[in-house]
Amino acid sequence: MPVRAGDGVLFADEWILLPLSETTFFSPQDYATVKVMIADGNVKELDWSGLKCPRLGPLEK
């Protein structure tokens, strides 16, 4: 799933992720909490209310 930043929010594909903190977002489409999992200072994956979404590439602009 492509992830990109814009207008103060993240987009996961076409879904908006609203920031709750530096590492936690809210997905209003499915009422999920999305946590950014960081390892060694880099984003490793998104934890979508328990559903793991591993990072496969750079953030699209």
C-alpha positions in Angstrom: 0.0 0.0 0.0 1.6 3.3 -1.0 2.0 5.9 1.8 2.5 9.6 1.1 2.4 12.8 3.0 0.5 16.0 2.2 -1.6 18.8 3.8 -0.6 17.8 7.3 -1.8 14.3 7.1 -0.6 10.9 5.8 -2.4 9.0 3.0 -2.3 5.2 3.0 -3.3 4.6 -0.6 -6.4 6.9 -0.7 -7.2 6.6 3.0 -6.5 9.7 5.2 -4.5 9.1 8.4 -4.9 11.9 10.9 -2.1 12.5 13.4 -2.7 11.9 17.1 1.0 12.1 18.0 4.4 11.9 16.3 4.0 8.1 15.9 0.2 7.4 16.1 -2.5 8.2 13.6 -6.3 7.7 13.4 -7.9 6.2 10.3 -11.5 7.5 10.1 -12.4 5.1 7.3 -12.3 2.1 9.6 -11.9 3.8 13.1 -8.5 2.2 13.5 -5.4 3.4 15.4 -2.3 3.2 13.2 1.1 3.2 15.0 4.3 3.9 13.2 6.8 1.2 14.3 10.4 2.5 14.4 13.6 0.4 14.7 17.1 1.8 14.6 15.7 5.3 13.9 13.9 4.2 10.7 10.2 3.4 10.0 9.9 -0.4 10.0 6.1 -0.8 9.5 2.7 0.5 10.3 0.7 -1.4 13.0 -2.9 -1.0 11.9 -4.8 -1.9 15.1 -2.9 -5.2 15.1 -2.6 -5.7 11.3 1.1 -5.3 10.4 1.9 -3.4 7.2 5.7 -3.7 6.6 7.5 -0.9 4.9 8.6 -1.8 1.4 10.0 1.4 0.1 10.4 5.2 0.5 7.5 7.6 1.3 6.0 9.0 -1.9 5.6 12.7 -2.2 
